[in-house]
Amino acid sequence: MTRFNRKPLLLASGAALSVLATGAQAQERGACGQPQILTHAQYLITGATAPAVDTVVAIARREPAYIELEVGQRTGVTIETSSGNADPVVVIFNANGDPLLGNDDGAGGLNSLLSLELDPGSYCAQISTYTSVPDGYGTPTGFNENIPLQIRTGLEAPRVDTAGGGGAAASTECFAMPNLVHLDDPVGSGAESLAVNGTVPYAYSFSVADGTNMSLLARSNTLDTFLTLVDVNGNQIATDDDGGGGTDSHIGINYGLPAGEYCVAVTGYDPATSGPADLTISDYNENISVSGGSVGPANPCGDPATTMSLTAGEHVQGVLSGESQDYTFDLTEPMALRLTATSNSFDTYLWLYTADGVLLNENDDADGLGTGSRIENRDQLPAGSYCASVTPFGGDGTGAFNMHLMELSEEALLMEAYNNAEILPPSTAGVEMTDLGLLHRNLRADNAGGETQWYLFEVEDESFVVVDSASVGSVSEIVLFDYEGSGQRIAASQLNSDSLSTRLVKKIGSGIYALAVVPDRSAGAGVGASALSLQRYIRPPRQ
């Protein structure tokens, strides 16, 4: 246990930013796992506004100092250093010791300015210094320093030096652009991509976790776009003119951005031009920048000959024979939704627009779908009319495809999981199950229609169960659940590559089991039918 004294703090009467009272004894580790002896002070932040608190942090032997922050409600916090000699660095950590954001020279010169939104919880600001040895000998600068700093509520953009030149003006002015908008976690919220738009020139700032890979894609039908990505200090990370194909721009980061705050500016290649441009931020996709990349339909849902209607919960099969196949749908109330397009004939590319033709989202290859596409809007879309378009990636491909529009409600997600036999439906779910009774040696059942079929059967003794599904039209998957016991999925069939039959073999104990026969719903599959056979084998008694 280490004993230490708290530094005196300047407090305002009634302020929401206040010092926490502590005892003389301290723990060996601080709130974020740091050695407690390095903790300079603790502050409680209980409101969104408060008088600023000034303090001086002592750096001894270049060891970092820590300020612990206890945040009572979500609020912006800004920490700014004002040292005359040293080069301080500020990094903020959460209670798990994970770095959230760092800054070196964001306050101008060598001083730091760190600003971010914090949820309720415990945090630590680490203050350290860069060191250098004057003329090769003597005491290094930054080795023993007193660093004045101020903690205040509210968000502020770090200041950047605009006199350095280097690239387009956006490389130094991104954070200072008047129409700057901050995005919360654009590639970590669970969505495949985030689509935004604006009138060039415009900019978006965002924070990323350490090692983030991402793609930034700017498109416009009226001007030649130019993209610039800078870090919190205004250092240029990347620029691009026509990497998205034609006059569209693409910046792909596949080496992992360090944790921190970044800004992307969308401008015209000719700085004097202005007009509408879409910006899509997504997980890194190397296919975006290849020659022949996908371009959205020129007139989405504007041609009645290629436009069909779609409703939530509907599976439709379409045939792509031209540039695109378009679907319109109406939302009578705000809705979170998922669009899915899959095909065995071509690599699908999926687009989502407003009724006015403004691009909201797009996707090529979704996780788990191979070359299929998925767009998820987990934030509710407003009531209104929308347009979804299916195109072939790279403009090359035709054939049959499946299209599905699904509401992301709890009920719909559960029903999807039941239909895919991912989880066992409870008796209250309304899913019909055919009871086959006791499995003595053989049981049989037939089904058709292309829908998932559920069955129950019982065994009295430990047995090997062999389940076969001989199918026509489309292959079926067989999934086995422990119905009477844990309710967990315990086995699934393996496809026989030489035919449409599947087989499941599993050793089970006495009890009741549920069996699901899940048909192939891909675009190339026909309406399936299958003959189900269950056989039970028991171990002969030992002699």
C-alpha positions in Angstrom: 0.0 0.0 0.0 1.3 3.4 -0.9 0.7 6.5 1.1 0.5 9.9 -0.7 -1.0 13.4 -0.4 -3.5 14.9 -2.7 -2.5 18.1 -4.5 -4.6 21.2 -3.6 -7.3 21.9 -6.1 -9.0 25.2 -7.2 -12.8 24.7 -6.9 -15.8 27.0 -7.6 -18.7 27.0 -5.2 -21.6 24.8 -6.5 -19.6 23.8 -9.6 -20.5 20.6 -11.3 -16.8 19.8 -11.7 -15.4 19.1 -8.3 -12.7 17.2 -6.4 -13.5 13.9 -4.8 -12.7 13.6 -1.1 -10.4 10.7 -0.4 -8.7 9.1 2.6 -5.1 9.2 3.3 -4.7 5.6 2.4 -4.7 4.8 -1.4 -4.9 1.6 -3.4 -1.8 0.3 -5.1 -3.6 0.7 -8.5 -5.6 3.6 -9.7 -9.0 3.7 -11.4 -7.5 2.7 -14.8 -4.8 0.3 -13.5 -2.0 2.8 -13.3 0.3 2.8 -10.2 -1.6 4.9 -7.6 1.5 6.9 -6.7 1.4 8.4 -10.2 -2.2 9.7 -9.7 -2.2 13.5 -9.4 -5.8 14.2 -8.5 -9.4 13.0 -8.9 -12.3 14.9 -10.2 -16.1 14.3 -10.3 -18.0 15.6 -13.4 -21.7 15.7 -12.6 -23.0 18.1 -15.2 -22.6 19.2 -18.8 -21.4 22.7 -17.9 -19.1 23.8 -15.1 -16.4 26.5 -14.4 -13.0 25.4 -15.7 -10.6 23.9 -13.2 -6.9 24.8 -13.5 -4.1 22.8 -12.0 -0.4 22.1 -12.5 0.8 18.5 -13.0 4.4 17.7 -11.9 6.3 15.4 -14.2 9.3 13.8 -12.3 11.9 11.7 -13.9 9.7 11.7 -17.0 7.2 9.4 -15.3 3.6 10.1 -16.5 1.0 11.6 -14.2 -2.6 10.7 -14.1 -5.8 12.6 -13.4 -8.8 10.4 -12.6 -12.2 11.5 -13.8 -15.5 10.1 -12.6 -18.3 11.1 -15.1 -21.8 11.1 -13.8 -23.6 11.8 -17.1 -22.7 11.8 -20.8 -20.8 15.1 -21.5 -18.0 16.5 -23.5 -14.6 16.9 -21.7 -11.7 19.0 -22.9 -8.2 19.0 -21.4 -5.7 21.6 -22.6 -2.0 22.0 -21.6 -0.2 25.4 -21.5 3.4 24.6 -20.9 6.0 27.2 -22.0 8.9 24.8 -22.4 7.9 21.2 -22.5 6.2 19.1 -25.2 3.3 17.5 -23.3 1.1 14.6 -24.6 -2.4 13.8 -23.2 -4.0 10.4 -23.6 -7.4 9.4 -22.0 -8.1 5.8 -20.8 -11.2 4.0 -19.7 -11.5 1.9 -16.5 -10.2 -1.1 -18.4 -7.0 0.6 -19.3 -8.0 0.9 -23.0 -6.8 4.2 -24.7 -9.7 6.2 -26.1 -8.0 9.2 -27.6 -4.6 10.9 -27.5 -3.3 14.3 -28.6 0.1 15.9 -28.9 0.1 19.4 -30.4 -3.6 20.1 -30.8 -3.5 23.3 -28.7 -1.0 25.0 -31.1 2.8 24.9 -30.8 3.9 22.0 -28.5 0.8 22.0 -26.3 -2.0 19.4 -26.4 -5.8 19.7 -26.6 -7.8 16.6 -26.1 -11.6 16.7 -26.5 -14.1 13.9 -26.6 -17.6 12.8 -25.4 -17.6 10.5 -22.4 -20.3 8.2 -21.1 -20.9 7.8 -17.3 -18.0 5.9 -15.8 -14.4 6.1 -14.6 -11.6 7.5 -16.8 -8.0 8.6 -16.5 -6.1 11.3 -18.4 -2.4 10.5 -18.7 0.0 13.5 -19.0 3.5 12.8 -20.2 6.3 14.6 -22.1 8.6 14.2 -24.9 12.3 14.6 -23.9 15.4 15.8 -25.7 19.0 16.3 -24.6 20.2 19.9 -25.3 23.5 19.8 -27.3 23.9 16.2 -26.5 24.4 16.5 -22.7 22.9 18.0 -19.6 19.4 17.4 -18.2 16.9 16.6 -20.9 14.0 18.9 -21.4 10.7 17.4 -20.4 12.5 15.2 -17.8 11.3 17.2 -14.7 8.5 19.6 -15.7 5.5 21.3 -14.2 2.7 21.2 -16.8 -0.2 23.7 -16.3 -3.4 22.4 -17.7 -7.1 23.2 -17.7 -10.1 20.8 -17.6 -13.4 22.1 -18.9 -16.7 20.6 -20.1 -17.8 20.8 -23.7 -16.3 19.7 -27.0 -13.7 21.7 -28.9 -11.8 21.0 -32.2 -8.0 21.0 -31.8 -6.3 23.9 -33.4 -4.0 23.2 -36.4 -1.3 25.2 -38.0 -2.6 26.4 -41.4 0.6 28.0 -42.5 2.5 24.8 -43.2 1.1 24.0 -46.7 1.4 20.5 -48.1 -1.5 19.3 -50.2 -4.9 20.8 -50.6 -6.2 23.4 -48.2 -8.5 20.8 -46.7 -5.4 19.0 -45.2 -5.0 21.8 -42.7 -8.5 23.3 -42.5 -10.6 20.1 -42.2 -11.4 20.6 -38.5 -12.0 24.3 -39.0 -14.5 23.9 -41.9 -17.7 25.7 -41.0 -20.0 22.8 -41.8 -18.0 20.2 -39.9 -20.2 17.4 -38.5 -19.1 14.8 -35.9 -20.0 11.1 -36.5 -20.1 8.6 -33.6 -18.1 5.4 -34.3 -18.9 5.2 -38.1 -17.3 1.8 -38.6 -17.9 0.2 -35.2 -21.6 0.5 -34.7 -22.4 -2.8 -36.3 -23.6 -1.6 -39.6 -21.8 -2.6 -42.8 -21.4 1.1 -43.9 -22.6 4.6 -43.2 -23.7 6.8 -46.0 -23.9 10.6 -45.6 -24.1 13.5 -48.0 -23.6 17.2 -48.3 -22.8 20.1 -50.6 -19.1 20.3 -51.5 -17.0 21.5 -49.7 -17.9 19.7 -46.4 -16.2 17.6 -43.7 -16.9 15.0 -41.1 -14.9 14.2 -38.0 -14.9 10.8 -36.2 -13.0 8.7 -33.7 -11.7 5.2 -34.3 -10.3 2.4 -32.1 -6.7 1.4 -32.5 -6.0 -0.7 -35.6 -9.1 0.4 -37.6 -9.3 -0.4 -41.3 -11.8 1.6 -43.4 -12.8 2.8 -46.8 -13.9 6.3 -47.6 -15.8 6.7 -50.9 -17.0 10.0 -52.4 -19.4 10.0 -55.4 -21.0 12.9 -57.4 -22.9 13.1 -60.6 -22.0 16.8 -61.1 -18.4 17.3 -60.1 -14.9 15.7 -59.8 -14.6 14.9 -56.1 -11.4 15.0 -54.0 -10.9 13.3 -50.6 -8.5 14.4 -47.8 -8.1 12.5 -44.5 -6.2 14.2 -41.7 -5.5 13.3 -38.0 -6.4 15.4 -35.0 -3.2 17.5 -35.4 -4.0 18.3 -39.1 -1.3 15.9 -40.4 -2.3 14.6 -43.8 -3.0 10.8 -43.7 -4.1 10.3 -47.3 -5.7 12.1 -50.3 -7.3 10.8 -53.5 -8.9 12.1 -56.7 -10.2 9.4 -58.9 -9.5 6.1 -57.0 -13.3 5.3 -56.8 -13.6 5.0 -60.6 -14.3 7.8 -63.1 -14.2 11.1 -61.2 -15.1 9.5 -57.8 -12.7 9.3 -55.0 -11.6 6.5 -52.6 -9.3 6.3 -49.7 -8.6 2.8 -48.4 -6.9 2.2 -45.1 -5.8 -1.4 -44.7 -2.8 -1.0 -42.3 -4.8 0.0 -39.2 -5.3 3.6 -38.1 -4.1 4.4 -34.6 -6.8 5.2 -32.1 -7.7 8.9 -32.2 -9.8 11.6 -33.9 -9.8 12.1 -37.6 -11.4 14.4 -40.2 -12.3 13.7 -43.8 -12.9 16.6 -46.2 -14.9 16.2 -49.4 -14.0 18.9 -51.9 -13.9 19.4 -55.6 -10.7 18.7 -57.6 -11.2 22.3 -58.7 -11.4 24.1 -55.3 -13.8 26.6 -56.8 -16.5 24.0 -57.7 -19.5 23.2 -55.5 -22.3 20.7 -55.7 -23.9 17.6 -54.1 -21.6 14.6 -53.3 -22.3 11.4 -51.3 -19.7 10.0 -48.8 -19.7 6.4 -47.7 -17.7 5.2 -44.7 -17.3 1.5 -44.4 -15.1 -1.4 -43.3 -12.1 -1.6 -45.6 -13.1 -3.0 -49.0 -10.3 -3.5 -51.5 -12.8 -4.0 -54.4 -14.0 -0.4 -54.2 -10.9 1.0 -55.9 -10.4 -1.6 -58.6 -10.9 -0.7 -62.2 -14.5 -1.4 -63.2 -15.9 -1.0 -59.7 -19.6 -0.8 -59.3 -21.5 2.4 -60.2 -25.0 3.0 -59.0 -27.9 3.0 -61.5 -28.3 6.3 -63.4 -32.0 6.6 -62.6 -32.9 4.4 -59.6 -36.6 3.4 -59.6 -37.2 5.9 -62.4 -38.0 3.3 -65.1 -41.3 1.5 -64.6 -40.1 -1.3 -66.8 -37.4 -2.2 -64.3 -39.2 -1.3 -61.0 -41.2 -3.6 -58.8 -42.9 -3.1 -55.4 -41.6 -4.7 -52.2 -43.1 -5.0 -48.7 -41.5 -5.8 -45.3 -41.2 -9.5 -44.7 -41.4 -10.4 -48.4 -39.0 -12.7 -50.2 -39.0 -12.2 -53.9 -37.1 -13.8 -56.8 -36.0 -11.5 -59.6 -34.1 -11.8 -62.8 -31.5 -9.2 -63.7 -31.2 -8.8 -67.4 -30.0 -5.2 -67.7 -28.2 -2.5 -65.7 -30.3 -2.9 -62.6 -33.5 -4.3 -61.1 -35.2 -1.7 -58.9 -37.7 -2.0 -56.0 -39.8 0.6 -54.3 -41.2 0.2 -50.8 -43.1 2.5 -48.5 -42.7 2.8 -44.7 -45.9 4.0 -43.0 -44.0 4.5 -39.7 -40.2 4.8 -38.8 -38.6 1.4 -39.2 -35.2 -0.3 -38.7 -34.7 -2.6 -41.6 -32.5 -5.1 -43.5 -32.2 -5.6 -47.3 -30.6 -8.7 -48.6 -29.8 -9.7 -52.2 -28.2 -13.0 -53.1 -27.6 -14.9 -56.3 -25.9 -18.0 -57.6 -25.5 -16.4 -61.1 -23.6 -13.1 -60.4 -22.0 -11.0 -57.7 -24.7 -8.7 -56.4 -24.3 -5.1 -55.4 -27.1 -3.5 -53.4 -28.1 0.2 -53.2 -30.6 2.0 -51.0 -32.0 5.5 -52.0 -34.6 7.9 -50.9 -37.6 8.5 -53.3 -35.7 11.6 -54.5 -32.7 9.5 -55.5 -30.3 10.4 -52.6 -28.0 7.5 -51.8 -28.4 6.3 -48.2 -26.3 3.1 -48.2 -24.7 0.5 -50.4 -23.0 -2.9 -50.0 -21.2 -5.5 -52.1 -20.1 -8.6 -50.1 -21.7 -8.9 -46.7 -20.2 -11.1 -44.0 -21.5 -14.7 -44.2 -23.1 -14.2 -47.6 -20.2 -14.8 -50.0 -20.9 -12.5 -52.9 -24.3 -11.6 -51.6 -25.2 -8.1 -50.3 -26.8 -6.8 -47.2 -27.8 -3.3 -46.0 -28.8 -2.9 -42.4 -30.2 0.3 -41.0 -30.4 -0.3 -37.3 -31.3 3.3 -36.8 -34.9 3.7 -37.9 -35.6 5.2 -41.3 -38.3 7.9 -41.3 -41.7 7.1 -42.7 -41.8 7.6 -46.5 -40.9 6.1 -49.9 -37.6 4.4 -50.7 -35.9 2.7 -53.6 -33.6 -0.4 -53.5 -31.6 -1.4 -56.6 -29.7 -4.6 -57.4 -26.8 -4.3 -59.9 -23.9 -6.7 -60.8 -20.6 -5.8 -59.3 -18.4 -4.2 -61.9 -21.4 -3.9 -64.3 -20.9 -7.5 -65.4 -23.4 -10.3 -64.8 -27.1 -11.3 -65.2 -29.4 -14.0 -63.9 -31.7 -14.9 -61.0 -31.4 -13.5 -57.6 -33.3 -13.4 -54.3 -34.4 -10.1 -52.6 -35.6 -9.8 -49.0 -36.8 -6.8 -47.1 -37.1 -7.4 -43.3 -38.0 -5.2 -40.4 -35.3 -5.4 -37.7 -37.9 -5.9 -34.9 -37.4 -8.4 -32.1 -40.3 -10.5 -33.3 -38.9 -10.6 -36.9 -35.4 -11.4 -35.9 -36.6 -14.2 -33.7 -38.8 -15.6 -36.4 -35.8 -15.5 -38.9 -33.7 -17.4 -36.4 -36.4 -20.0 -36.1 -36.8 -20.4 -39.9 -33.0 -20.8 -40.2 -33.0 -23.3 -37.3 -30.4 -21.2 -35.5 -32.3 -21.4 -32.2 -35.1 -23.6 -30.9 -38.5 -21.9 -31.0 -40.3 -22.1 -27.6 -43.8 -23.5 -27.4 -45.2 -19.9 -27.2 -43.6 -18.9 -30.6 -46.5 -20.4 -32.6 -44.1 -22.5 -34.7 -45.9 -25.8 -35.6 -44.0 -29.0 -34.8 -45.1 -32.5 -36.0 -44.8 -35.1 -33.3 -43.4 -38.3 -34.8 -43.6 -40.1 -31.4 -41.3 -42.7 -30.1 -38.4 -43.8 -32.3 -38.2 -47.5 -32.0 -36.2 -48.3 -35.1 -37.5 -46.3 -38.0 -39.6 -43.2 -38.6 -40.5 -41.4 -41.9 -42.0 -38.1 -42.9 -42.3 -36.2 -46.2 -42.5 -32.4 -46.7 -42.7 -30.0 -49.5 -43.2 -26.3 -50.2 -39.8 -24.7 -49.5 -40.5 -23.8 -45.9 -38.7 -25.0 -42.7 -40.4 -28.0 -41.2 -40.1 -28.9 -37.5 -40.5 -32.4 -36.0 -40.4 -33.9 -32.5 -39.3 -37.5 -31.7 -38.4 -39.4 -28.5 -35.9 -42.1 -27.7 -35.9 -44.2 -24.5 -32.3 -45.4 -24.4 -28.9 -44.1 -25.4 -28.8 -44.5 -29.2 -27.1 -43.6 -32.4 -29.6 -41.7 -34.6 -29.1 -41.5 -38.3 -31.3 -38.9 -40.1 -31.4 -38.8 -43.9 -33.1 -36.3 -46.2 -33.5 -37.2 -49.8 -34.5 -34.1 -51.7 -35.6 -32.9 -55.1 -35.6 -29.3 -56.3 -33.3 -28.0 -53.6 -31.0 -29.5 -51.0 -32.1 -29.4 -47.3 -30.2 -29.0 -44.1 -31.1 -31.1 -41.1 -30.6 -29.6 -37.6 -31.0 -31.4 -34.3 -31.9 -29.7 -30.9 -32.2 -31.1 -27.4 -35.8 -30.2 -26.9 -36.4 -31.7 -23.4 -33.1 -30.7 -21.9 -31.0 -27.7 -22.6 -32.8 -26.5 -25.8 -29.4 -26.1 -27.5 -28.6 -27.0 -31.1 -26.5 -30.2 -30.9 -25.9 -31.3 -34.5 -26.3 -30.4 -38.1 -26.2 -32.4 -41.3 -23.4 -32.6 -43.9 -24.1 -32.2 -47.6 -23.5 -35.1 -49.9 -21.7 -33.4 -52.9 -22.9 -36.2 -55.3 -26.6 -35.7 -54.8 -29.2 -33.5 -53.0 -29.3 -35.9 -50.0 -28.1 -34.9 -46.6 -27.3 -37.0 -43.5 -27.0 -36.4 -39.8 -25.5 -38.9 -37.4 -25.5 -38.2 -33.6 -25.2 -40.2 -30.4 -28.0 -39.1 -28.0 -29.4 -40.1 -24.7 -33.0 -40.8 -23.7 -35.3 -37.8 -24.1 -37.3 -35.7 -26.5 -35.5 -34.0 -29.5 -36.5 -31.5 -32.1 -35.5 -31.8 -35.7 -35.6 -29.0 -38.3 -35.5 -29.5 -42.1 -34.3 -26.2 -43.6 -34.6 -25.8 -47.4 -32.1 -24.1 -49.7 -33.5 -20.6 -50.4 -30.8 -19.4 -52.8 -31.9 -17.9 -56.1 -30.9 -20.9 -58.0 -32.9 -23.4 -55.9 -36.2 -24.7 -57.0 -39.2 -25.5 -54.8 -38.0 -28.3 -52.6 -39.4 -31.5 -51.4 -37.8 -34.1 -49.2 -38.4 -37.5 -47.7 -37.1 -37.7 -44.2 -36.0 -40.9 -42.6 -34.9 -41.5 -39.0 -33.2 -44.7 -37.9 -32.1 -45.7 -34.4 -29.2 -48.0 -33.6 -28.3 -49.2 -30.1 -25.1 -50.8 -28.8 -25.5 -54.5 -28.4 -25.2 -55.8 -24.8 -21.8 -56.8 -23.7 -21.2 -60.5 -23.4 
